[in-house]
């Protein structure tokens, strides 16, 4: 809800911010970053950090992040994005193809992401399942996603304590996991025997509870 959008940094601003993000990843031993360009307001173009909002500016940031992460971290890192705002169908950056700075991208809820540039379906999610909204996926749908060549399925909002808008998120989620295990891997999901309850945004009870 401010001007610091992920697809409106100037070339200079993208490089500067990418260096800061890479340093944070190094400090906390993170394996990469995912960009979600939502709710940003129009930038002040007189500020050297900003440029007009565009997919090209978003691609520039992702490229600079990929470069900075390789320089800062001695372990493999990934750069990905959520299909939203101006982050979609990203162009090349100074002749560098999309596969050089995009490892994978996340479909919006209820849809699949699609390849662009030199990317393939392997970098795309065949579905994005918002568990706390009650989204479902069947065994046959999971099998179709696998057979089509998609690389993965995105899961959002597993709340094992069942405190969200779905009365029993835990049971609902396990049912979806079970169908995908069968559809994608031909294997039965191992029944969970315990759970760590969610207490709030990013907070969990450290005690394990038997199911």
C-alpha positions as CSV (number, residue, x, y, z in Angstrom):
1,X,0.0,0.0,0.0
2,X,2.9,2.3,-0.8
3,X,5.0,3.4,-3.8
4,X,7.7,0.8,-3.4
5,X,6.2,-1.7,-5.8
6,X,8.1,-4.6,-7.2
7,X,7.6,-3.7,-10.8
8,X,8.4,0.0,-10.7
9,X,12.0,0.3,-9.5
10,X,14.4,2.0,-11.7
11,X,17.4,0.0,-13.1
12,X,19.5,1.6,-10.4
13,X,16.9,1.1,-7.7
14,X,16.5,-2.6,-8.7
15,X,20.2,-3.2,-8.4
16,X,20.5,-1.4,-5.0
17,X,17.5,-3.2,-3.5
18,X,18.5,-6.6,-4.9
19,X,21.9,-6.2,-3.1
20,X,20.0,-5.6,0.2
21,X,17.7,-8.6,-0.2
22,X,20.7,-10.8,-1.1
23,X,22.5,-9.7,2.0
24,X,19.4,-10.6,4.1
25,X,19.3,-14.1,2.4
26,X,22.9,-14.6,3.2
27,X,22.5,-13.6,6.8
28,X,19.4,-15.8,7.4
29,X,20.6,-18.7,5.2
30,X,17.5,-18.4,2.9
31,X,17.1,-20.4,-0.3
32,X,15.6,-17.6,-2.4
33,X,12.9,-15.1,-2.8
34,X,9.3,-15.0,-4.2
35,X,7.9,-11.7,-5.5
36,X,4.3,-10.7,-5.1
37,X,3.4,-7.3,-6.7
38,X,0.2,-6.3,-4.9
39,X,-1.4,-3.1,-3.8
40,X,1.4,-0.6,-4.7
41,X,0.5,3.0,-5.5
42,X,1.9,5.0,-8.4
43,X,5.5,6.1,-7.8
44,X,7.0,9.6,-7.8
45,X,9.0,9.5,-11.0
46,X,11.2,12.4,-9.7
47,X,12.6,9.9,-7.2
48,X,15.6,8.1,-8.6
49,X,14.5,4.8,-7.1
50,X,11.4,4.6,-9.3
51,X,10.3,4.3,-12.9
52,X,6.9,3.7,-14.5
53,X,5.3,0.4,-13.6
54,X,5.8,-2.4,-16.1
55,X,6.6,-6.0,-16.6
56,X,10.0,-5.0,-17.9
57,X,10.8,-3.3,-14.6
58,X,9.7,-6.4,-12.7
59,X,11.9,-8.6,-14.9
60,X,14.8,-6.2,-14.3
61,X,14.4,-6.7,-10.5
62,X,14.2,-10.4,-10.8
63,X,17.4,-10.4,-12.9
64,X,19.2,-8.2,-10.5
65,X,18.1,-10.5,-7.6
66,X,19.4,-13.5,-9.4
67,X,22.8,-11.9,-9.9
68,X,23.0,-10.6,-6.4
69,X,22.0,-13.9,-4.8
70,X,24.7,-15.8,-6.8
71,X,27.3,-13.3,-5.6
72,X,26.2,-13.3,-2.0
73,X,25.2,-16.9,-1.2
74,X,27.4,-19.9,-1.6
75,X,24.4,-22.3,-1.8
76,X,21.8,-22.6,-4.6
77,X,19.1,-20.0,-4.5
78,X,15.9,-19.4,-6.5
79,X,13.9,-16.4,-7.7
80,X,10.2,-16.8,-8.3
81,X,7.0,-14.7,-8.5
82,X,3.3,-14.8,-8.1
83,X,1.2,-14.1,-11.2
84,X,-0.3,-10.8,-10.2
85,X,0.0,-7.1,-10.8
86,X,2.7,-6.4,-13.4
87,X,4.6,-9.6,-12.8
88,X,3.5,-11.7,-15.7
89,X,4.8,-12.6,-19.2
90,X,8.2,-11.0,-18.3
91,X,10.4,-9.9,-21.2
92,X,14.1,-10.7,-21.5
93,X,16.6,-8.4,-19.7
94,X,19.6,-7.1,-21.8
95,X,19.5,-10.3,-23.9
96,X,19.3,-12.6,-20.9
97,X,16.5,-15.1,-21.4
98,X,13.7,-15.6,-18.8
99,X,15.1,-19.0,-17.6
100,X,18.3,-17.2,-16.5
101,X,16.4,-15.2,-13.8
102,X,13.1,-17.0,-13.3
103,X,13.2,-20.4,-11.6
104,X,9.4,-20.9,-11.3
105,X,6.2,-18.9,-11.0
106,X,3.1,-19.3,-9.0
107,X,-0.4,-19.4,-10.4
108,X,-3.2,-17.2,-9.0
109,X,-5.8,-18.9,-6.9
110,X,-8.0,-21.3,-8.9
111,X,-5.8,-21.2,-12.1
112,X,-2.6,-22.5,-13.6
113,X,0.5,-20.5,-14.6
114,X,1.7,-20.7,-18.2
115,X,5.2,-20.6,-19.8
116,X,6.5,-17.6,-21.6
117,X,9.8,-16.8,-23.2
118,X,12.0,-19.8,-23.0
119,X,10.3,-21.2,-19.9
120,X,8.5,-24.5,-20.0
121,X,5.6,-26.0,-18.0
122,X,8.1,-27.4,-15.6
123,X,8.5,-23.9,-14.1
124,X,4.8,-23.5,-13.8
125,X,2.3,-24.5,-11.2
126,X,-0.7,-26.5,-12.5
127,X,-2.9,-25.3,-9.7
128,X,-2.9,-23.0,-6.6
129,X,-5.0,-24.5,-3.9
130,X,-6.1,-22.0,-1.1
131,X,-7.0,-24.5,1.6
132,X,-8.4,-21.9,4.0
133,X,-10.9,-20.8,1.4
134,X,-12.1,-24.4,0.9
135,X,-10.5,-25.0,-2.5
136,X,-10.4,-28.6,-3.7
137,X,-8.5,-30.7,-6.1
138,X,-9.4,-34.2,-7.1
139,X,-7.2,-37.2,-7.8
140,X,-8.1,-37.1,-11.5
141,X,-7.2,-33.3,-11.7
142,X,-3.9,-33.9,-10.0
143,X,-3.1,-36.7,-12.5
144,X,-4.0,-34.4,-15.5
145,X,-1.7,-31.7,-14.1
146,X,1.2,-34.3,-13.9
147,X,0.5,-35.7,-17.3
148,X,0.4,-32.3,-18.9
149,X,3.9,-31.6,-17.8
150,X,3.5,-29.0,-15.0
151,X,6.3,-29.0,-12.5
152,X,4.3,-28.6,-9.3
153,X,1.2,-27.6,-7.4
154,X,1.1,-24.6,-5.1
155,X,-0.6,-24.9,-1.6
156,X,-1.7,-21.9,0.4
157,X,-2.9,-21.6,4.0
158,X,-2.8,-24.9,5.7
159,X,-4.0,-24.1,9.2
160,X,-3.7,-27.4,11.2
161,X,-5.6,-25.9,14.2
162,X,-8.7,-25.3,12.1
163,X,-9.1,-21.7,13.3
164,X,-9.7,-20.2,9.8
165,X,-12.8,-19.7,7.7
166,X,-13.0,-23.5,7.0
167,X,-14.4,-25.2,10.1
168,X,-12.0,-28.1,10.0
169,X,-9.1,-27.0,7.8
170,X,-7.0,-30.0,9.0
171,X,-9.4,-32.6,7.7
172,X,-10.2,-30.7,4.5
173,X,-6.4,-30.2,3.8
174,X,-5.5,-33.8,4.4
175,X,-8.3,-34.9,2.0
176,X,-6.7,-32.7,-0.7
177,X,-3.2,-33.9,0.0
178,X,-4.4,-37.5,-0.2
179,X,-6.0,-37.1,-3.6
180,X,-2.8,-35.3,-5.0
181,X,-0.5,-38.0,-3.5
182,X,-2.6,-40.6,-5.5
183,X,-3.0,-38.6,-8.6
184,X,0.7,-37.4,-8.9
185,X,2.6,-40.2,-7.3
186,X,0.3,-43.2,-7.2
187,X,0.9,-43.5,-3.5
188,X,-1.2,-43.2,-0.5
189,X,-0.6,-40.3,1.9
190,X,0.9,-41.4,5.2
191,X,-1.7,-40.6,7.8
192,X,-0.5,-37.8,10.1
193,X,-0.4,-38.7,13.8
194,X,0.3,-35.3,15.3
195,X,-0.1,-31.6,14.7
196,X,1.5,-28.2,15.7
197,X,-1.3,-25.8,16.0
198,X,-1.2,-22.3,14.5
199,X,-1.6,-19.4,17.0
200,X,-1.5,-16.5,14.5
201,X,0.1,-15.2,11.4
202,X,3.5,-17.0,11.2
203,X,3.1,-18.2,14.8
204,X,2.8,-21.8,16.0
205,X,2.4,-23.5,19.4
206,X,5.7,-25.4,20.0
207,X,3.8,-28.3,21.5
208,X,2.9,-31.3,19.4
209,X,-0.6,-32.6,19.8
210,X,-1.7,-36.2,18.9
211,X,-4.5,-36.5,16.4
